[in-house]
């Protein structure tokens, strides 16, 4: 039986991270949640997620751009998507340079998220 794709959610706002994780689990995904940079890098390295959603405005020693740069250097790295409450479009070059495929503006449009995941990481039936 094929296993469901694993997704990493990185956000220091725990309520938002939990809501996104719950939604992804309801769609059939296996989800890991990190609330800081060190935890995010460790989970990406140890659990090998297929996709990662990373908040750009993480508090602490590294922001989301730095986390993406660290994760993108791993031997196996996920397809990464930025999540931000601020303008993503004006930052697209910086995001891509850091390893992000694209980004979502908060609040995330769940329908767009589902369409993306159905294309890049479909859940086996």
N, C-alpha and C positions, 0 to 999 in steps of 0.2 A: 504494500500500500504506500503510495507516495506521501511524503510529508509536506506539511504546509510551509510556505516560505516564512522565513524569520525576518522581522523588522525591528530596527532599533529606533526608539523615540528618545530624543535628548532635549530636555527643557527643565529649567530650574523652577518654573512655576508648576508645582506638583499637581494642582487641580487640572490644568490644561493637559499636562502629560498623561494623567490618569484617564481623562475623557477621551483623548486620542487613542490611547492604548486599548481602552474598553471597546471603542468603535472598531478598531482593527481586529481585535479578537472576535468580535461578533461577526466579522466578515470571514473568519476562518484562519487568520494569521497567528503565528507564534510571535509574541511581542516581548522585547526587553525594554526597560525604561531606565535611563540614566538622568540624574539631576545635576551632574557636574562633569567637567571635562575629563578628569582622570577616570571616572567610572565609565564614561562613554568610550574612551579609547580601549579600556580593558574589556568591556563587553564586545566591542567590535572585533578585537583580536581573538578573544576566547570563543565567541558564539557564532562568528562568521555570518552576520545578517546579509540578506540579499539587498535590502533597502534600508536607508537611514534618513530620518527626518530630524533635522538639527536646528534648534532655535539659535538665531544669530546673536541675541543679546544675553548670553549666559553671564552670570556674575561669577567672579572668582578670578583665578589665575589665567584662564583662557576664554576667549569668546568663541562663538560658533565657527568663525572663519579659521581660527587656530585649531580647533577640534577637527574640522574637515581636512585641514592640511596634514595633521598627524595621522588621521585614519587613512587618508589616501596614500600614505607611504607604506601601509601594511602589505604583506605579500598577497593577501586577498582582501579587497576593500569593497564595501557596498556601493550601490548607486545612491548618491547623496542628494537630498533636497533640503534647501534652506527654508526655515519658517521664520517670519518676521512680522512685527507690527508696523514696520516702517517700509518705505518704498523699496521694492525688490528690483524693479526695472532699472533704476539708475545705478544699481550695484552689480548688474549682471556680469560685467567683465571681471570684477573682483571675486564674485562667487565662482565663476568658472575657473579662474586661476587657482582658487583654493580647492577645487575638485568637485564642486556642486554641479549637478546636471541642470538644475533649475531651482525655482523657489515658489513658495506659497505665501500669500499675505494673510495675516491673522485678521479676523477669524477665517480659518481654512474652510473653503467650500468643499463639503463632504462629497458631493456628486463629482466634482473634478478630481478629487483624490481617488475615488473609487474607479473612475475611468482610467486614470494613470496606472493604478495598481493592476487592474484587469489586463492591461497591455504588457507591463514589465514584470509582473510577479503574480500570475494567476494562481488562485487556490485550486488544487486538484479536486475533481468532483468525486 
